[in-house]
Amino acid sequence: MLKSDVQLDTLGYFCPMPIIMTSKKIKELTLGQVLEVVSDDEGIKKDMPAWCQTTGHEMVGLEEETKDDSRIYKAFVKKSK
């Protein structure tokens, strides 16, 4: 289980909203803090690593779980710049 400093709930939002919300939220963090982005959009599995590569932040992990017959994705992003 990965640990985060801040959690961002993007449940119910679909591409590109989780990435836009992540982009805004990560600006509030200090260097080295980890943001946990909770999403039910499967696209986050590809979108978040691509966004991290583009922006220079570090994708530290992705967890998947099933909750009430739906998939929940938790992407962990470390502020790296």
C-alpha positions as CSV (number, residue, x, y, z in Angstrom):
1,M,0.0,0.0,0.0
2,L,1.5,3.3,-1.1
3,K,1.3,6.4,1.1
4,S,0.4,9.9,0.0
5,D,0.5,13.3,1.5
6,V,-2.6,14.6,-0.2
7,Q,-5.6,12.9,-1.9
8,L,-7.5,14.2,-4.9
9,D,-10.9,12.7,-5.6
10,T,-11.7,12.6,-9.3
11,L,-14.5,10.0,-9.1
12,G,-17.1,10.6,-11.8
13,Y,-14.8,12.6,-14.0
14,F,-13.5,11.3,-17.3
15,C,-10.6,12.3,-19.5
16,P,-9.2,14.9,-19.6
17,M,-10.6,16.2,-16.3
18,P,-8.6,13.9,-13.8
19,I,-5.4,15.1,-15.5
20,I,-6.5,18.8,-15.5
21,M,-7.5,18.5,-11.8
22,T,-4.1,16.8,-11.0
23,S,-2.2,19.6,-12.8
24,K,-3.9,22.2,-10.7
25,K,-3.6,20.3,-7.4
26,I,0.1,19.4,-7.7
27,K,0.9,23.1,-7.9
28,E,-0.2,23.4,-4.2
29,L,2.2,20.7,-3.0
30,T,5.8,21.1,-2.0
31,L,8.7,19.3,-3.7
32,G,8.8,15.6,-2.8
33,Q,5.1,15.4,-1.6
34,V,3.0,12.6,-3.1
35,L,-0.4,13.2,-4.5
36,E,-2.9,10.3,-4.6
37,V,-5.4,10.7,-7.5
38,V,-8.5,8.5,-7.0
39,S,-10.4,7.9,-10.2
40,D,-12.9,5.5,-11.8
41,D,-11.7,6.4,-15.3
42,E,-9.7,3.5,-16.7
43,G,-7.9,5.9,-19.0
44,I,-5.9,7.2,-16.0
45,K,-3.7,4.1,-16.3
46,K,-2.2,5.5,-19.6
47,D,-2.9,9.2,-19.1
48,M,-1.2,9.7,-15.8
49,P,2.2,8.1,-16.7
50,A,2.1,10.1,-20.0
51,W,1.3,13.4,-18.1
52,C,4.1,12.7,-15.6
53,Q,6.6,12.1,-18.4
54,T,5.5,15.4,-20.1
55,T,5.6,17.5,-16.9
56,G,8.6,16.0,-15.1
57,H,6.8,14.6,-12.1
58,E,7.3,11.1,-10.9
59,M,4.7,8.4,-11.2
60,V,5.4,6.3,-8.1
61,G,2.6,3.7,-8.4
62,L,-0.9,2.7,-9.4
63,E,-3.3,0.6,-7.4
64,E,-6.5,-0.9,-8.6
65,E,-9.4,-2.1,-6.5
66,T,-13.0,-3.2,-7.0
67,K,-15.6,-1.3,-5.0
68,D,-19.3,-2.0,-5.4
69,D,-18.8,-3.7,-8.8
70,S,-16.8,-0.8,-10.2
71,R,-13.0,-0.3,-10.6
72,I,-11.3,2.3,-8.6
73,Y,-7.8,3.5,-9.7
74,K,-5.3,5.2,-7.4
75,A,-2.4,6.9,-9.1
76,F,0.5,8.2,-6.9
77,V,2.4,11.1,-8.3
78,K,5.4,12.7,-6.6
79,K,6.0,16.4,-7.1
80,S,9.5,16.5,-8.7
81,K,9.8,20.1,-9.8
